[in-house]
Amino acid sequence: MYLDQVENKKEDIILKKKLMQIKDDLNHPVKLQILNYLAEHKSASLGCVIKALRISSARGLKYINDLIRLGLVESHTDPPEYNINQAQYDRARSIFNDIIK
């Protein structure tokens, strides 16, 4: 019994660290603007995103890649567009409702 509790505690600590890293990654205004833009428009090219948010293509691509790494955005090659991973986005919103509106 005690060993199970220790293992669960280790898993809880790892999960909390991952969640804190995600929260740090999401706590950026431009990343949130990108998420909101994609959530509103369903899908968009990099050009549409950077034009709408008035950011550089390098910065836009970096932040979109960060959001892809977090599992919140998906990339498609034909045509080259990005969209919200709705299941992950909804999960993140429920966990981080203080950040993602």
C-alpha positions as CSV (number, residue, x, y, z in Angstrom):
1,M,0.0,0.0,0.0
2,Y,2.7,2.5,1.0
3,L,4.7,1.8,-2.2
4,D,1.7,2.5,-4.3
5,Q,1.2,5.8,-2.5
6,V,4.9,6.7,-3.1
7,E,4.6,5.9,-6.8
8,N,1.4,7.9,-7.1
9,K,3.1,10.8,-5.3
10,K,6.1,10.6,-7.8
11,E,3.6,10.6,-10.7
12,D,1.7,13.6,-9.2
13,I,5.0,15.5,-8.9
14,I,5.9,14.8,-12.5
15,L,2.5,15.7,-13.7
16,K,2.5,19.0,-11.7
17,K,5.9,19.9,-13.1
18,K,4.6,19.3,-16.7
19,L,1.5,21.3,-16.0
20,M,3.5,24.2,-14.6
21,Q,5.8,24.1,-17.7
22,I,2.7,24.2,-19.9
23,K,1.2,27.0,-17.9
24,D,4.5,29.0,-18.3
25,D,4.4,28.3,-22.0
26,L,0.8,29.4,-22.3
27,N,1.2,32.5,-20.1
28,H,2.3,34.6,-23.1
29,P,0.0,37.1,-24.7
30,V,1.0,36.4,-28.4
31,K,0.6,32.6,-27.9
32,L,-2.9,33.2,-26.4
33,Q,-3.7,35.5,-29.3
34,I,-2.7,32.8,-31.8
35,L,-4.8,30.2,-29.9
36,N,-7.8,32.6,-29.9
37,Y,-7.4,33.4,-33.6
38,L,-7.2,29.8,-34.6
39,A,-10.1,28.9,-32.3
40,E,-12.2,31.6,-34.0
41,H,-11.2,30.9,-37.6
42,K,-11.0,27.1,-37.3
43,S,-7.8,27.0,-39.5
44,A,-5.4,29.5,-41.0
45,S,-2.1,29.8,-42.8
46,L,0.9,31.3,-41.1
47,G,0.5,34.4,-43.3
48,C,-3.0,35.0,-42.1
49,V,-2.0,34.6,-38.5
50,I,1.0,36.9,-38.7
51,K,-0.9,39.5,-40.7
52,A,-3.9,39.5,-38.3
53,L,-1.7,39.7,-35.2
54,R,0.9,42.0,-36.7
55,I,3.9,39.9,-35.8
56,S,7.0,38.7,-37.7
57,S,6.9,35.4,-39.5
58,A,9.8,34.1,-37.5
59,R,8.0,35.0,-34.2
60,G,4.7,33.6,-35.4
61,L,6.3,30.3,-36.6
62,K,8.2,29.9,-33.3
63,Y,5.1,30.4,-31.2
64,I,3.0,28.2,-33.4
65,N,5.6,25.5,-33.2
66,D,5.6,25.9,-29.4
67,L,1.8,25.4,-29.4
68,I,2.2,22.3,-31.7
69,R,4.7,20.9,-29.2
70,L,2.2,21.4,-26.4
71,G,-0.4,19.5,-28.6
72,L,-2.8,22.5,-28.8
73,V,-2.3,23.2,-32.5
74,E,-2.1,20.9,-35.4
75,S,-0.2,21.4,-38.7
76,H,-1.4,20.4,-42.2
77,T,0.7,20.5,-45.3
78,D,-1.9,20.5,-48.1
79,P,-2.8,23.3,-47.9
80,P,-0.3,24.5,-45.4
81,E,-2.5,25.6,-42.5
82,Y,-2.8,25.3,-38.7
83,N,-5.8,24.6,-36.6
84,I,-6.7,24.0,-33.0
85,N,-6.5,20.4,-31.6
86,Q,-9.9,20.8,-30.1
87,A,-9.7,17.9,-27.6
88,Q,-6.3,19.2,-26.2
89,Y,-7.5,22.8,-26.4
90,D,-10.6,22.0,-24.3
91,R,-8.6,20.1,-21.8
92,A,-6.1,22.9,-21.4
93,R,-9.0,25.4,-21.0
94,S,-10.5,23.3,-18.3
95,I,-7.2,23.1,-16.4
96,F,-5.9,26.6,-17.1
97,N,-9.2,28.5,-17.2
98,D,-7.5,31.4,-15.5
99,I,-5.3,31.9,-18.6
100,I,-7.2,30.6,-21.6
101,K,-10.6,32.3,-21.9
